[in-house]
């Protein structure tokens, strides 16, 4: 990545590497009534403007150059794609600075929707509304540059690796069910212990979710790199959702926009562009 994620990314890391019993709900509730989704009929914070919230600094690869409004970076691109489906052009979108944990706290919101790597969970859904998921979190493998496994091009090449992973996470399930290493992984109670094990060369590789992997390589383990990303199987996948005020009249229309982007393949293209090989996280099979 181009620059360190600094402290805010730790919030992403904590959210992203969710224990299995608190993983995300894959979908938000479907609307039960038909809703007019023309731009003129939407209930907005500012008439004629779509207000989108995110935190500052806005980190790569989710945004670029700390500028959500430039359309670059995965979440900036997704936000503008959703805005386009709702009928807004670039000049009609305005950004609001919203702290990460404030986005999904109870209460009135000063945005129409927020985008900031927020995982959909039942607990959060009690106080805010989520769109349907716009990104299914994938797992990633981190290794120290120059090590035997840092240049692996497939999951099969990791069969002999001693892998570090946190207990009770979707990452552990992915190691067991997908990578299936010859030796049992080293399982740690806390993520920082697994990170330190990689730093101290007690393990060959670390498996975490992709958002956490960006943070590990940028801020926690010097000269480490993301070997690649892969999809986990089994269990309930963790998803990021657009956050809205509880009871938002905009939700059915935002859900419709996300569905349209999925159907057209636009979300997949945006993910590949900003979270794939260009971001240093190639797909491993």
N, C-alpha and C positions, 0 to 999 in steps of 0.2 A: 504493500500500500504506500501511497505517496507521503503520508505524514502520520505521526502518532495519533491515536484516538483519544489519549488523555483520560481524564477521570470519568467523563460522562459515559464512555463506552463500557465502563464497569457495570453501569445499570443495564446496558444491553446484554452484557455477558450473564448477569444474574438472571435476567428474564429469559434469555435464550435457552440456557441449559436447565430447563425446568425438570424437576423430579417427575417420575411417571405419574404419580397420583395427583399432580397438579398441572398436567399437560393441557394443551389447548383444546377447546371444543372446535371441531373442524368447520362447523357452519353456524352462522347466526340464524335466528328464527326467520322463516320466510314470511313475507307480508301476507296478510289475510284479506286485504282489500285492495282494489285497483287504485292506483295513484297516478295522477297526471304528472309527468316528469318533464314537461316543457320548461325551459329556463324561466319564462315569465311567471309560471305558477309555483315555482319552488319557494319555500319559506327560508329566507336567508338572513344572516346577521346584518348584512349591508345590502340593501336593494340593488340588484344589478351586478353585484360582486360576489364571487365565491371566496370565502375566507378559509384558508388552510393553515393549521397549526403544526409547528414542529419545534424542537429544542434548538438552542444555540450554545456552543458551536454545533454546526450540522456536519457530521463526519462522513468521510469516504468509507466504503464505496456507496453508501446510501445517498449521499449528496456530494457535490464537488465544489471545491474552493469556498466552502462555508457559505454558499449562496443557493438556497432552495429554489429561488426564482429563475435559475438559468436552465432548468430542464435537464440537467446532467446529474448522473448518479441514479441508482435504482429507484429510490423513493421519490425523488423529484420527478423522474420520468413517469412513474406510476401515477403520481398526483395529477400531473398535467393530462395524462391519458384519461383518467376518470373525469376531470374537468371537461375535456373535449366531448366525452360521451354525454355529459349533462348539458352541453350546448355552449360552453364558455371558451372564448379564445384566451390567449396569454394575457392580453391587456385587462381582462376581466377577473383575473385571479390575483388575490392579495394574500400575503403570508403574515402570520402572527407568531411571535415567539412564545412558546409554551413549554415549561419545564416538564421533563419526562413523566414524573409521577403525578403531576398536576393534571395531565391529560385524562387519566382514568380515575381521578378522585371524584367523589360525589359533588354535585352542585352544577350551577349554570356555567356554560362554556362560552368563551369569546371566539369560537371558531365554528365553522359549519362541519368540518371534520378535521381530525388530526392524524398525521402519519409519522410514526417514530418508532418502528420496530416493536410495536406493542402486541404481545401475544394474547390471543383470545383465551380467556379462562372463565369458568362458571362464576367464580367469586367477583371478578371485575364486571362481568355482565349483569350483576345485580344492581350496579350503580351507573353504568354507562351502556350505550348501545354500540355494538360492533357491526361493521359490514361483514359480508362474506369474506373469507380469507383471500388475500391477494398474494400471499407468499407462503408456501409450505416449507418450513425450516428443514434444511438438509444437514447431514452430519459431515464433519471434516476431519482430516488427519493432519496433524502438525508434527514435523520432525525438525531436527537441527540441521542446518545446511552442511553438506559434506558427509553426512552420515549415510550408512548403508541403505536406509529406506527412504531417504529424502527425494530420491529420483524415481521412486516407484511410479509405474504407469498404469497399474491395475491393482485391484484388491487382492488378487492371488499372490502378488509379490510381497504382501504383508503377512503371509501365513506364518512366517517364522519370527515375526517381530514380537518383542515384549511390549505390550501396549498398556498405557496408563489411562484410567478412566474413573469418573466419580460414581459412587454407589447410587443406586436408585434413580438413574437418569435414562432418558431415551438413548443417550450415547452408549451406555452399557448394553442395552438391549441390541443396539446396532452392531456392536462388537461381537456379541454372542451369536446373533442370528444371521448377520451378513458377512462380516470378515471371517469369523470362525477360525481364529488363530490356533496354531498347534498347541501353544501353552496358554493356560488360563491368564487373563489379563490381571495386572496389578490394580486392585480396586481401592479407592481412597474415599474417606468420609467427606472430605472437602475438596472442592475444585482446585483451590490454591495448592493443596498437597500434591495433586496430580501434576499441576504445572511445575512445581518445584522438582518433582521426580524427573521430568523431562530436562529441566535446566541442569540438574545434577547428574544426568546420564544414567539414572537408575532404570529408565525405560527407553525404548527406541523411538516410540511415537506416542502421541497423545490424541485421543478421539474426543472431540467436543462438537457442539453444533457450530454451523458456519459463522453466525454472528460472533460467537465467542472466539472462534479461530482467528478472525481478523484482529481482535483485541490482543490475544496472546502473542501473535507475531509482531504486532506493532508496539506493544507496551510492556510485555511481561518476560519474554524469553528472547534475548539477543541472538541474532543470526539464526532465527528459526524461520520456517516457511510452511505454507500450506501445501502439502503434497497433493491434495485433491479433495473433492467433495463427492458424496454419494447419498443415495436415498435409503433411508431405513425402512424396514418392513415390520409389520405387526404393530399392534397397539394403536392408539389414537395419535395421528400426526399433529404436531404443533404448528399453528398458523398465525401469521400477523394479520390484524384487521385494522381498518380505518375506524377511528374512535369518534363517536358522536354523543351529544348530550342524551341522557336517558329519555326515551319517548320522542326522539327527534322525528319530525315529519319527513326529513330528508332521507332517512334510512332506506325505505323501499326503492327510491330512485338510485341511491348509491349502490345498493345491492344489484340492481339491474345493470348499472354501468360496469361493475366488476364482472358480472356474468358475461356481458357482451365482450369485454376485453379477453376473457378466458376463451370464449367460443371462437373468436377471430384469431387466436394465437398471439395476440399482442403482448400479454403478460409474459408468456414464455420467451418471446423475443427480447423483451426488456431485461428479464432475468439473465438470459444468456449474455447480453451485451455488458451488463454492469456487475454481475456476480459470477461470471464464468471465468474463462481463461484470461481475459483482459484484466481481471482483478486478482489473478494469481491463484485461482481455485478451479482447475480443470475437473471435468467429470471423470470419475473412476468407475469402471465396470468390473 
